[in-house]
């Protein structure tokens, strides 16, 4: 494997990196679209890449998600209009998001709960990776958009309960009202007002049941059940001080 430094504002190294490739996996940091996907698609087209697999996000295009729902709209469109074979992957909440709780749990503090009892089809990132590999190697999935979820819809308090069971110690959560969410994001994560407001909208979407879908897309592609949140937790106990 060779790493190549690139910048979506500079087409030349992107084209150099893709020269000789037959398929490309498009991944960019979370955040508003700054043209990264469009630049990668253009480089792929210029170098003859025949298959594109884009990592998008669950709820893309959903107005109730606010800014988060718009992050991947243009990128998905660029992939679909590329002229190449394409696959779009829309994973639900990553199980690995729980790693952001590790500091609080090691300190014996409750996990901040911004989504109430709202559930999500939490997915193990290893399953996302496995589906991406299949999509890159197998043309039968061309033209498909997959919503990738785990086998069950699970709330944040239920995730914490699973972690407590796996870690063998009591853990708690602390529910945050919208104003408390804004304050927590500003003081703990350094968010500005616009970023905090976007999170408030997205957490309300989950709290109101908007992210509760569970699909059969992972089993369809991989030929086995999606991994459970408990399986992910068991594989990552060391991150929580065990």
Secondary structure, 3 states (H helix, E strand, C coil): CCCCCCECCEHHHHHHHHCCCCEEEECCCCCCCCCHHHHHHHHHHHHCCCEEEEECCCCCCCHHHHHHHHCCHHHHHHHHCCCCEEEEEEECCEHHHHHHHHHHHHCCCCEEECCCCCEECCECHHHHHHHHHHHHHCHHHCCEEEEECCCCCEEHHHHHHHHHHHHCCCCCEEECCHHHHHHHHHHHCCCCHHHHHHHHHHHHHHHCCCCCCCCCHHHHHHCCCCCCHHHHHHHCHHHHCC
